Amino acid sequence: MSLLEIRDHLMQVKMASLSSLAVYFNRDADVLRGMLSHWVRCGRVRCFMKTAACGGACHKCPSATTEIYEWLEVV
């Protein structure tokens, strides 16, 4: 897995949770978080946390599940 593979996947899906990326690339979430930080610093990816407004009130999602990465299109 490379930075370019992460870029290509995010460009295709537009938005993904850290946990779904970890499953897709079969890598630890912390490793992916570090690699994604490159794209965040470059201004190509935005990271945000899914809030309680997800539609459920159980609050049982682990933090890795609610960490969302979005590919930003350059205009």
C-alpha positions as CSV (number, residue, x, y, z in Angstrom):
1,M,0.0,0.0,0.0
2,S,1.3,3.4,-1.0
3,L,0.2,7.0,-0.7
4,L,-0.8,6.8,-4.3
5,E,-3.0,3.8,-3.7
6,I,-4.7,5.6,-0.8
7,R,-5.2,8.7,-3.1
8,D,-6.6,6.6,-5.9
9,H,-9.1,4.8,-3.6
10,L,-10.3,8.1,-1.9
11,M,-10.6,9.8,-5.3
12,Q,-12.9,6.9,-6.3
13,V,-15.0,6.6,-3.2
14,K,-14.9,10.3,-2.3
15,M,-15.4,9.6,1.5
16,A,-14.5,6.7,3.8
17,S,-14.2,6.0,7.5
18,L,-10.8,5.1,8.9
19,S,-12.1,1.6,9.8
20,S,-13.3,0.9,6.3
21,L,-10.0,2.0,4.9
22,A,-8.2,-0.3,7.4
23,V,-10.3,-3.2,6.1
24,Y,-9.9,-2.3,2.5
25,F,-6.1,-2.0,2.7
26,N,-5.7,-4.7,5.4
27,R,-3.6,-2.4,7.6
28,D,-3.7,-1.1,11.1
29,A,-5.8,2.1,11.5
30,D,-2.8,4.0,13.1
31,V,-0.6,3.2,10.1
32,L,-3.3,4.5,7.8
33,R,-3.9,7.6,9.9
34,G,-0.2,8.5,9.6
35,M,-0.3,8.1,5.8
36,L,-3.5,10.0,5.5
37,S,-2.0,12.9,7.4
38,H,0.2,13.5,4.4
39,W,-2.8,14.1,2.2
40,V,-4.4,16.3,4.9
41,R,-1.3,18.4,5.1
42,C,-1.3,18.8,1.3
43,G,-4.9,20.0,1.5
44,R,-6.2,17.2,-0.6
45,V,-8.1,15.3,2.2
46,R,-10.3,16.6,5.0
47,C,-10.6,14.6,8.2
48,F,-13.6,15.0,10.5
49,M,-15.4,13.1,13.2
50,K,-18.9,11.7,12.7
51,T,-21.0,13.2,15.5
52,A,-24.0,11.9,17.4
53,A,-26.1,13.2,14.6
54,C,-25.4,9.9,12.7
55,G,-28.9,8.9,13.3
56,G,-28.4,6.7,16.3
57,A,-28.3,7.4,20.0
58,C,-26.3,4.4,21.2
59,H,-22.9,6.1,21.2
60,K,-21.2,2.7,20.9
61,C,-19.1,3.4,17.8
62,P,-15.4,3.2,18.5
63,S,-13.4,6.3,17.6
64,A,-11.8,4.7,14.6
65,T,-15.2,4.0,13.1
66,T,-16.3,7.7,13.3
67,E,-13.1,9.2,11.9
68,I,-14.0,10.1,8.3
69,Y,-11.7,11.1,5.5
70,E,-13.0,13.0,2.5
71,W,-11.1,13.6,-0.8
72,L,-11.3,17.3,-1.8
73,E,-11.6,18.2,-5.5
74,V,-9.3,21.0,-6.6
75,V,-11.2,23.7,-8.5
